[in-house]
Amino acid sequence: MSDQAPKAEALFLRGNQKFEKQDYAGALEDFTEALKIEPNHLMATRLSGLTKHYMSDWNGAIADYTRALELSPDDPTAYFNRGICYFQIQKYQEAIEGYNKAEELHYGDVRGIHRNRAMAKYQSGDYEGSVADFSREIEMFPQDGVVYFLRGQSKYFLGNFEEAIADFLEAGKLQFENAEIYFYLGQSYCNTGKNEEALENLNKYISLYSGYVEAYVTRGYVNYELKKFEDALKDYSKALEMDPERADIFYGLALTQHMLHDDAGAKKNAEEAVKRGHPEAEGFLKSLNS
């Protein structure tokens, strides 16, 4: 211990008091000064990391958590917290590794491990892995509608639409309130050919949030399938206003206009769909010209 150790400890203690009062800038200043004097001060390193974490300085927090793990390699909290920071900067595999190590070292927040690891797997495209972690969380907390919704999203992206619907409905029963549940129910019902149910849920979603083009595209398709061509035309037209470059919107408009006996409009939009590479538009355009 150096001659300056008492000064470092005093700075750490003062920083800790500031930290507890949520004066994070002041706390960080004291922790930084303490670590200049005593670079191996474990608690100052840990709290410096946590302070930067709370200040959303993700890279700075990662550096401190990594240093803390050099000083104390079996600290599950540092692995867990570092995993959160990696998630925030979209380094999902590193986040997963951190949660795995925290679990191996018996980190106390088991639910937090499963939830955070599931989210990291979801963001990295490992939907089967996220389903597994969300399922573990549901085993522990079966009355949390949020987890059913999150697991439903993962199942949706796996193409398990019936299972996704079951999870979304269970989330609703458990009082999960979020407009997205209606969007995903609408999409899932559409993908299983249940167009009336799809329309009901997409109507609810759009009534709550009217700013997502995909909802109009899907509702346009559903209305087309239900032979509600005027409604389909309105949906595709709205979608085109929101995204004027999508080939599938032009193609949906062309099909709908054809059913409404507007072949001039259908031809024009089919041509736009062909320009944008829609795989079926060229054949449809040829049929209009024949």
N, C-alpha and C positions, 0 to 999 in steps of 0.2 A: 504494500500500500504506500502510495507516494505521500509526501508531506502536504500535498494539496487535497488529499482525500477528504478531510473534514469540509473543505469548501465545496467540493463536488457534491457531497452528501447534503449540505445545506441548500445548494441550488436544486438538487433533486427534490428535496422535501418541499421547497417553496413552489417548484413546478407542479408537484402533485396536488398541493392545495389549490393552485390555479386551475388545474385540470378538473378537480372535483367541483369547482365553481363554473365550469364550462368556459373559462377564459383560455381557449386553446392556443391562441397566438402567444399569450404571455407564458403559458406552460411550455410551449415548444421552445421559446427563447431560453428558458431556464434549463430544460433538458439538453438542449444543444450545447450550452456553456458547460454543463456538468460533464458531458461526454468528451468535450475538448480536454478536460482535465483528467478524467478517468474513462478512457475509451471502452473498458471492459465492464462498465457498470451495467449489470444485466437489467435491473428494474428501470433505469433511465432509458435504456435501449428499447425495452418493451413498450414503455409508455410514450416514448417519442414516436414509435410506430403507430400506436393506437391514436395518438393525437393527430398525426398526419392522416390517418384513416378517417377520423371524424371530420377533418378539414377537406376531405376528398382529394388529397394528394396521394393518389394510388401508388405511383412509382416510388415516391419517397417512403411510404409506409412499407412497401415490399422490401425496399433496401434495409429498413430497420428490422423488420421481422426476420429477414434472412440473416442479419447480423446476430439477432437474438438467438436464432437456432444454431449459429456457430458456437455461441457461448453456452447454450443449453439445448442440445440436440433432441431431447425427448419431450419438448413442450407442445402438447397437442393444440393449445390455444393459438400459438403462433402459426402453426400449420393451417388451422381453420381460418384465422383472420387473413393470412396471406392469400388463401384460396379466394376469399371474398374480393380482395383487391385485384387478383388476377382476373376474376370474372368481370370486374368493372372495366378493365382495359381489353376485354374480349380475348384473353388468353385462356380459353376454356379448358384445354387439356391440362395446363398447369394448375388451374383451379381444381379440377377433378383429382389430380394427384395429391394436392394439399388436403382435400377432404378425405381421401383414402387414408392418408397418413394420420390425420386426426382421429379417424375411426380406429385405426390400428393401435393408437396410443390411448384409446378409451376416453376420448373427449366427451364431456358430460352432456352436451346438447345433441343427443342422438337424432332428434327430429330435425334440428338445424342441418346436420350432415346430410340427411336424406333429401330435404327440400332443396338445399343449395346445390348438392351434387346433381340432383334431377334437373334443375334449371340449367346447369352447365352442360349436361349431356344433351338436353333439348336444344340449346343454342348451337351446339356443335353438330347437330343432326343425328345424334344417337338416340333415336326415339324409343327403341326397345329398352335401352338402358335407363332412360328417364321414366318409362312406365314402371320398371322394376323398383326404382327408388320411390316414386310416388305411391306405389302399392304398399311398400313397407311403411310409409308414413300413414297411409289409410288404415293399416292394421293397428297402428298405435293410436290414431285419432280419427275414428270412423265418422265423426260428426262434423267434420270440417269441409264445407262445400267447396272452398277454394281448391283443395287438393284434387277433388273429383274433376273440377273444371280443368285444372292443369293436366291431369292424366288424360282427360278426354281430348285435349289438344294434341297430345303426343300420339294417341291412338288414331286421331283424324289424319295426321301426317303419315302414319303407317298404312293408311287406307282401310283401317278397321272401323268402318263407319257405324255399323250397328253397335259395337262396343262403345264407340265415342258417344253416340246418342244416349246410351244408358248412363254414361258418366255425366253428361251435361244435364240430363233430367234429374239425376240424383243431386247434383249441385244445386239445381233450382229448388228441390224439396228442402234442402238444408239452408235455404235463404241466401244463397249466393246471388248477389245483385250486381250485374255487369252487362252492359249492352252486348258485349262480344258473345255471350252465351247464345243469344238469338242468331247472331251471324253464323256461328259454327253449327248450331242446330239446323239452320236453313241450308248450309252447304252440305251437311251430312245427309239430311233428308233428300236433297237433290241428287246426291250421289247414289242413293239407294232407290231412286225412282218414286219417292213419296212426295209428289209435287205439291199436293194440297198442304201438307205439313210444312214443306219447305217455304211455300208462299206465306203462310201464317207467320212463321218466325222471321223471315226476311222483312215483312211489313213491320213487325215490331222493332227490328233492329234499325231500319231506316227512319222510323218515327222518332227514335232516340238519338240516332247519329246519322246524318245525311251526307257525310263527307268521304265515304269510302267507295271508290268506283267499283270494286269487285262485287259489292252487294247489289248494285244496279245491273251489272252484267249477269249475275246468277239469276236475279229476279226476272230479267228480260228473258233468259232461257226458260225459266220455269213458266212464265206467262205464255211463252210460245208453245211449250209442250201442252199447256192446258187450253190451247187455242184461244187465248185472250190476246189477240194480235195487237189491238190498239194499245193495251197496257204494255205489251212487249216493246212496241215502237217507242213509247214514252221512256221506258227504262233504258233501251239502247241509245236513244238520243241524248238522254241525260249523261250516260256513261261516256259518250263521245265528246260531250262538252268538257268532261273532267279529264279525259285522256284521248286526245285526237289522233293518236298514232297506233292504236292497238288494232291489229288485223282481225282479231276475233270479234271486236265490236262492229267493225264494218261488215263482217260476214253475217253476224246476227241481224244487223239492220237489213242487209240484202234479203235474207231469207224471210224476214218479217214483212218487208215491203212487197215481196212477191206474193205472199199469202193475202195481202191487202190489195192485190191487183195493181200495184204501182211498179210495173216492170222497168220503167225508165229509172226510177230511184234505185230499184234493186240492182240494175245493171251498173249504175254509177258506183254504188257502194261495193259491189262485187269486184269491180276493177280496182278500187282502192285496197280491198283485201288481198287481191292478187299481187299488187305492187309491194305489199308488206309481207308477202310470203306465206299466206294462209294455205295450208295443204289441200283444202277442199274447195277453195274459192274458184280455181280455174275451171274445174269440172262443172261447177254450178253456173259460171258465166257462159260456158259453151252451151249449156242447156237453155239458157235464156236467149242466146243468139240463134239457136237452131229453129 
